[in-house]
Amino acid sequence: MSSPSALETPVTNPRRWWMLAVLCLSVLLVTVDNTIVNVALPTLSRELSASTSSLQWIVDAYTLVFASLLLLTGHLGDRFGRLRTLQIGLLLFGLTSFAASMANTTGQLIAGRAAMGVAAALIYPATLGLLTNIFTSARERATAIGIWAGISGLAVAIGPVSGGVLLEHFDWSSVFLINLPFVVIALIAGRFMLTESRDPHAGGFDRPGAFGSVAVVGTLVWTVIEAPNHGWTSGATIGGFVAAAVLLVAFVAWEARHPHPLLDVTLFTNARFSAASGAITAAFFALFGFIFLITQYFQAVQGWGALRSGLATLPFALVTGALSPVAIILMKRFGTTVVVTVGLLLMSGGFFLASTTTLEAHYFGKIIVAMVLMAAGLAMSTGPATDAIVGALPKEKAGVGSAVNDTTREVGGTLGVAVLGSVLSSFYGSNLQDSLSGLGITGPTATAAKESVMAGLGVAGQLPGPAAGQAADAVRQAFIDGLQAGSLIASGVALLAAIAVAFLLPARHREESVPEVLVTT
């Protein structure tokens, strides 16, 4: 006579790895768009007369809306169905990608990118929420999350490469139109391969929480991006930071006492959850900010075309893809703390090396070594940290957990572009003005050159005789000054995160073991 154990082996879906492939394709779409536009920035600067601030908004309009809505869309997935949310998001992503490709002005493109961010916010948390419910075994789930995180990191890295290939043969609109066939494939495959899941105990809708989450992130990012234009000590900048802080305090206070909060802030009392979230935020802050800088460096300072500039970032993709599965293996053997700490230290070292870049630096030297270190660190830190976040929650809260994980990535990346881009803008504008003044170049000419590095090179090219070469050198050196400062900040952020993880992140989940076989008598 059989007597099942109270703890039985969870039922596993025989198609689960194919289902994971569909989820990875969906997440590949939205994460590639975080960075694919970066390699087109010099082209957009020329064709749409975009300033450095406008270029930041072209990148951050997507990530800002994406990040701001993740908590809300994670809740919607839990409440109304993750597969339904994913399918709606994919359809909307295709439509908004087409709209962005039709833009004729900077404002239209920024609006199109923001609309794409809405769609991406529907897709991203749904993929991880579905994954967590598909893989019921803790060991298999860790492997699947490692693959998912590896694809996320890989997609961020291959964005500039794919963008460079497209721009070599087509105009800038192609970086958006390329999404359409993949959206169709993901929609059809998801319809036939995936099954619906939701939280059966989802509470009511937290409207103030939804508004608050958008207001906090939006206010902070707007303040940082516009700070170089207003001045870092101006009333607008200081007021923006104060407003962001007040909104954050109000949001946390509201969520802490709401019966069905959009974000259960008590989750952050779990050291494994909060430390892992901080690690991912720091990693993507540094990575996204650096990619914003380095793709412009390759074209403006090195003078390379879009294709060569994109291919120059290939080490990110190759190293991240190769080491992401290794990171999960190491995590299972040595624990999360060691692996994530080492990963962040590698990233910090890579950014520090990049901060020593000069006008005479060679790609096959410190630049490629720096990128390999960054990519290795990203692979080592993000997969294990994601597993820590998801593993800290019951699977019925998968949507909320994945939304927090996704929010940490996107908020970190958004702030990275905002902060490092603003540091670049401040150093570039200030140092270029001093250099041009020394050459006797002032007034409207100098003002136009300060708009962006591509604008500066354009202005320099119109100057007569030797002044053209001297002004171009001044523009490139001013950009290098900004790149060095931004890379040093990225290195410091990654280092501080590594120290915090070493002391605060528990090595393993505190969960009950599940027997591998059914016990019978």
Beta strands, then each sheet from edge to edge (+ up, - down):
end
